[in-house]
């Protein structure tokens, strides 16, 4: 007879922790949805590098074919 209260208390514990977790998750989503911070990233982020793009200038027929198709 002592096992029933233990099972019931475990079940109650799981129910309450599930409810608390769901409320916390919904609250967190509501707070994040109401915040005014927006990310300003619309497209591709351009870097600040001053380096120029250097293409490989190979004289093999495979590289010539690749560059002719890639252009």
MMTF fields as JSON, N, C-alpha, C and O atoms, coordinates in Angstrom:
{
  "mmtfVersion": "1.0.0",
  "mmtfProducer": "UNKNOWN",
  "numBonds": 283,
  "numAtoms": 284,
  "numGroups": 71,
  "numChains": 1,
  "numModels": 1,
  "chainsPerModel": [1],
  "groupsPerChain": [71],
  "chainIdList": ["A"],
  "bondAtomList": [4, 2, 8, 6, 12, 10, 16, 14, 20, 18, 24, 22, 28, 26, 32, 30, 36, 34, 40, 38, 44, 42, 48, 46, 52, 50, 56, 54, 60, 58, 64, 62, 68, 66, 72, 70, 76, 74, 80, 78, 84, 82, 88, 86, 92, 90, 96, 94, 100, 98, 104, 102, 108, 106, 112, 110, 116, 114, 120, 118, 124, 122, 128, 126, 132, 130, 136, 134, 140, 138, 144, 142, 148, 146, 152, 150, 156, 154, 160, 158, 164, 162, 168, 166, 172, 170, 176, 174, 180, 178, 184, 182, 188, 186, 192, 190, 196, 194, 200, 198, 204, 202, 208, 206, 212, 210, 216, 214, 220, 218, 224, 222, 228, 226, 232, 230, 236, 234, 240, 238, 244, 242, 248, 246, 252, 250, 256, 254, 260, 258, 264, 262, 268, 266, 272, 270, 276, 274, 280, 278],
  "bondOrderList": [1, 1, 1, 1, 1, 1, 1, 1, 1, 1, 1, 1, 1, 1, 1, 1, 1, 1, 1, 1, 1, 1, 1, 1, 1, 1, 1, 1, 1, 1, 1, 1, 1, 1, 1, 1, 1, 1, 1, 1, 1, 1, 1, 1, 1, 1, 1, 1, 1, 1, 1, 1, 1, 1, 1, 1, 1, 1, 1, 1, 1, 1, 1, 1, 1, 1, 1, 1, 1, 1],
  "groupList": [{"groupName": "UNK", "atomNameList": ["N", "CA", "C", "O"], "elementList": ["N", "C", "C", "O"], "formalChargeList": [0, 0, 0, 0], "bondAtomList": [1, 0, 2, 1, 3, 2], "bondOrderList": [1, 1, 2], "singleLetterCode": "X", "chemCompType": "L-PEPTIDE LINKING"}],
  "groupTypeList": [0, 0, 0, 0, 0, 0, 0, 0, 0, 0, 0, 0, 0, 0, 0, 0, 0, 0, 0, 0, 0, 0, 0, 0, 0, 0, 0, 0, 0, 0, 0, 0, 0, 0, 0, 0, 0, 0, 0, 0, 0, 0, 0, 0, 0, 0, 0, 0, 0, 0, 0, 0, 0, 0, 0, 0, 0, 0, 0, 0, 0, 0, 0, 0, 0, 0, 0, 0, 0, 0, 0],
  "groupIdList": [1, 2, 3, 4, 5, 6, 7, 8, 9, 10, 11, 12, 13, 14, 15, 16, 17, 18, 19, 20, 21, 22, 23, 24, 25, 26, 27, 28, 29, 30, 31, 32, 33, 34, 35, 36, 37, 38, 39, 40, 41, 42, 43, 44, 45, 46, 47, 48, 49, 50, 51, 52, 53, 54, 55, 56, 57, 58, 59, 60, 61, 62, 63, 64, 65, 66, 67, 68, 69, 70, 71],
  "secStructList": [7, 2, 2, 2, 2, 2, 2, 2, 2, 2, 2, 2, 2, 2, 2, 2, 2, 2, 2, 2, 2, 2, 2, 2, 2, 2, 2, 2, 2, 2, 2, 2, 2, 2, 7, 7, 7, 7, 7, 7, 7, 7, 1, 7, 7, 7, 7, 7, 7, 7, 7, 7, 7, 7, 7, 7, 7, 7, 7, 1, 2, 2, 2, 2, 2, 2, 2, 2, 2, 2, 7],
  "xCoordList": [0.809, 0.0, 0.858, 0.371, 2.087, 2.948, 3.408, 3.86, 3.299, 3.764, 2.841, 3.321, 1.554, 0.627, 0.922, 0.95, 1.139, 1.465, 2.772, 2.896, 3.749, 5.003, 4.777, 5.285, 4.016, 3.731, 2.93, 3.175, 1.973, 1.14, 1.97, 1.786, 2.865, 3.678, 4.639, 4.908, 5.153, 6.007, 5.217, 5.683, 4.024, 3.161, 2.819, 2.846, 2.505, 2.205, 3.428, 3.313, 4.583, 5.813, 6.036, 6.358, 5.869, 6.047, 5.027, 5.36, 3.79, 2.766, 3.1, 2.996, 3.498, 3.777, 5.029, 5.058, 6.056, 7.255, 6.994, 7.567, 6.139, 5.784, 5.013, 5.265, 4.088, 3.311, 4.2, 4.075, 5.081, 5.984, 6.911, 7.167, 7.41, 8.271, 7.541, 8.102, 6.294, 5.513, 5.228, 5.318, 4.889, 4.619, 5.888, 5.833, 7.006, 8.268, 8.628, 9.111, 8.404, 8.707, 7.804, 8.271, 6.527, 5.589, 5.917, 5.842, 6.278, 6.666, 7.917, 7.998, 8.879, 10.104, 9.85, 10.428, 8.986, 8.637, 7.892, 8.111, 7.012, 6.263, 7.181, 7.02, 8.133, 9.065, 9.95, 10.203, 10.423, 11.287, 10.509, 11.075, 9.232, 8.423, 8.112, 7.949, 8.03, 7.69, 8.909, 8.756, 10.082, 11.271, 11.403, 10.99, 11.972, 12.075, 13.378, 13.602, 14.225, 15.51, 15.315, 14.769, 15.767, 15.681, 17.077, 17.949, 17.273, 18.556, 18.524, 17.57, 19.538, 19.588, 20.206, 20.538, 20.364, 20.985, 19.914, 19.074, 19.95, 18.952, 19.527, 18.879, 20.733, 21.33, 22.642, 22.823, 23.542, 24.867, 25.684, 25.672, 26.386, 27.217, 28.512, 29.214, 28.82, 30.065, 31.178, 30.983, 32.334, 33.466, 34.201, 33.871, 35.19, 35.973, 37.383, 38.293, 37.568, 38.889, 39.267, 38.427, 40.541, 41.049, 41.721, 42.299, 41.647, 42.318, 41.525, 40.295, 42.24, 41.615, 41.475, 42.239, 40.503, 40.316, 41.348, 41.485, 42.057, 43.083, 42.606, 42.413, 42.42, 41.986, 43.19, 44.21, 43.061, 44.135, 44.189, 43.179, 45.34, 45.515, 46.263, 47.458, 45.569, 46.185, 46.094, 45.143, 47.053, 47.073, 46.604, 46.795, 45.992, 45.508, 44.159, 43.455, 43.805, 42.541, 41.346, 40.269, 41.538, 40.452, 40.106, 38.933, 41.149, 40.904, 40.293, 39.403, 40.724, 40.168, 38.699, 37.866, 38.393, 37.002, 36.152, 35.026, 36.699, 35.979, 35.678, 34.541, 36.667, 36.468, 35.558, 34.808, 35.59, 34.691, 33.237, 32.329, 33.009, 31.66, 31.216, 30.046, 32.127, 31.78, 31.442, 30.699, 31.962, 31.669, 30.32, 29.869],
  "yCoordList": [-1.185, 0.0, 1.257, 2.338, 1.133, 2.303, 2.699, 3.826, 1.794, 2.086, 3.07, 3.868, 3.048, 3.94, 5.412, 6.195, 5.826, 7.238, 7.645, 8.781, 6.742, 7.056, 7.252, 8.21, 6.352, 6.489, 7.752, 8.471, 8.009, 9.189, 10.452, 11.421, 10.458, 11.65, 11.852, 12.99, 10.788, 10.905, 11.459, 12.332, 10.932, 11.388, 12.867, 13.634, 13.257, 14.668, 15.539, 16.635, 15.055, 15.803, 16.005, 17.112, 14.958, 15.074, 16.015, 16.789, 15.954, 16.85, 18.307, 19.167, 18.573, 19.96, 20.484, 21.639, 19.659, 20.137, 20.342, 21.248, 19.515, 19.706, 21.004, 21.752, 21.267, 22.509, 23.728, 24.714, 23.665, 24.794, 25.015, 26.157, 23.948, 24.067, 24.663, 25.484, 24.256, 24.79, 26.275, 27.063, 26.655, 28.07, 28.893, 29.999, 28.382, 29.109, 29.257, 30.312, 28.223, 28.3, 29.305, 30.086, 29.29, 30.234, 31.655, 32.583, 31.829, 33.151, 33.666, 34.845, 32.803, 33.203, 33.58, 34.544, 32.828, 33.157, 34.477, 35.26, 34.728, 35.988, 37.172, 38.214, 37.028, 38.115, 38.377, 39.532, 37.326, 37.527, 38.088, 38.817, 37.762, 38.296, 39.771, 40.511, 40.205, 41.597, 42.515, 43.734, 41.969, 42.815, 43.596, 43.119, 44.785, 45.672, 45.528, 46.232, 44.652, 44.508, 43.703, 42.6, 44.27, 43.598, 43.432, 44.277, 42.365, 42.146, 42.852, 42.689, 43.623, 44.427, 43.696, 44.326, 42.403, 41.628, 41.236, 40.379, 41.864, 41.595, 40.671, 39.709, 40.966, 40.156, 39.571, 39.234, 39.457, 38.92, 39.994, 41.155, 39.614, 40.554, 40.739, 39.773, 41.984, 42.252, 42.472, 43.109, 41.947, 42.059, 43.365, 44.175, 43.574, 44.8, 44.549, 45.329, 43.496, 43.135, 43.983, 44.275, 44.373, 45.142, 44.252, 44.75, 42.96, 42.03, 41.896, 41.957, 41.715, 41.501, 40.001, 39.195, 39.648, 38.254, 37.858, 38.51, 36.801, 36.317, 34.988, 34.026, 34.939, 33.714, 32.903, 33.455, 31.605, 30.722, 30.735, 30.506, 30.998, 31.047, 29.803, 29.858, 28.712, 27.466, 27.32, 27.789, 26.69, 26.496, 25.11, 24.701, 24.383, 23.055, 23.178, 24.17, 22.218, 22.266, 22.174, 22.688, 21.518, 21.39, 22.739, 23.073, 23.515, 24.837, 25.76, 26.538, 25.711, 26.555, 26.207, 27.092, 24.92, 24.494, 24.95, 25.413, 24.817, 25.228, 26.726, 27.132, 27.533, 28.985, 29.402, 30.366, 28.728, 29.092, 28.769, 29.5, 27.687, 27.326, 28.206, 28.579, 28.534, 29.293, 30.746, 31.374, 31.294, 32.691, 32.777, 33.865],
  "zCoordList": [0.0, 0.0, 0.0, -0.331, 0.355, 0.379, -1.026, -1.229, -1.992, -3.341, -4.05, -4.855, -3.789, -4.473, -4.197, -5.147, -2.972, -2.755, -3.426, -3.885, -3.493, -4.158, -5.657, -6.241, -6.281, -7.705, -7.968, -8.936, -7.097, -7.264, -7.08, -7.817, -6.127, -5.919, -7.085, -7.467, -7.646, -8.829, -10.01, -10.742, -10.169, -11.261, -11.08, -12.043, -9.88, -9.601, -9.857, -10.406, -9.464, -9.703, -11.193, -11.624, -11.979, -13.424, -14.046, -14.943, -13.577, -14.1, -13.803, -14.678, -12.578, -12.212, -12.908, -13.335, -13.028, -13.711, -15.2, -15.805, -15.799, -17.202, -17.387, -18.332, -16.5, -16.583, -16.387, -17.113, -15.426, -15.17, -16.357, -16.739, -16.935, -18.108, -19.3, -20.025, -19.509, -20.622, -20.415, -21.357, -19.197, -18.902, -19.084, -19.622, -18.653, -18.81, -20.285, -20.695, -21.086, -22.508, -23.213, -24.042, -22.891, -23.501, -23.069, -23.874, -21.81, -21.33, -22.014, -22.358, -22.21, -22.895, -24.342, -24.844, -25.019, -26.392, -26.474, -27.398, -25.513, -25.519, -25.287, -25.921, -24.396, -24.118, -25.323, -25.665, -25.967, -27.128, -28.316, -29.13, -28.427, -29.521, -29.307, -30.278, -28.073, -27.779, -27.769, -27.698, -27.837, -27.787, -29.085, -30.142, -29.014, -30.165, -30.914, -31.899, -30.483, -31.157, -32.436, -32.417, -33.537, -34.822, -35.384, -35.182, -36.071, -36.71, -38.057, -38.818, -38.355, -39.566, -40.75, -41.754, -40.653, -41.716, -42.724, -42.449, -43.888, -44.912, -45.981, -46.393, -46.42, -47.474, -47.021, -45.851, -47.95, -47.668, -46.972, -47.382, -45.933, -45.207, -45.977, -46.276, -46.292, -47.007, -46.005, -44.97, -46.319, -45.416, -45.569, -46.435, -44.736, -44.759, -45.279, -44.999, -46.015, -46.487, -47.7, -48.551, -47.769, -48.9, -49.941, -50.907, -49.748, -50.656, -51.95, -51.949, -53.041, -54.325, -54.577, -54.046, -55.381, -55.731, -56.775, -57.81, -56.494, -57.413, -57.974, -57.231, -59.256, -59.905, -60.35, -60.762, -60.263, -60.696, -62.216, -62.883, -62.747, -64.199, -64.664, -64.955, -64.729, -65.176, -66.685, -67.309, -67.242, -68.684, -69.094, -70.24, -68.164, -68.518, -69.207, -69.017, -69.976, -70.704, -69.748, -70.049, -68.593, -67.629, -66.99, -66.823, -66.632, -66.058, -67.09, -66.747, -68.325, -69.385, -69.616, -69.809, -69.593, -69.764, -68.586, -68.768, -67.363, -66.166, -66.2, -65.963, -66.486, -66.508, -67.65, -67.497, -68.777, -69.873, -69.512, -69.906, -68.77, -68.361, -67.181, -67.101, -66.28, -65.081, -65.398, -64.644, -66.483, -66.825, -67.391, -67.749]
}
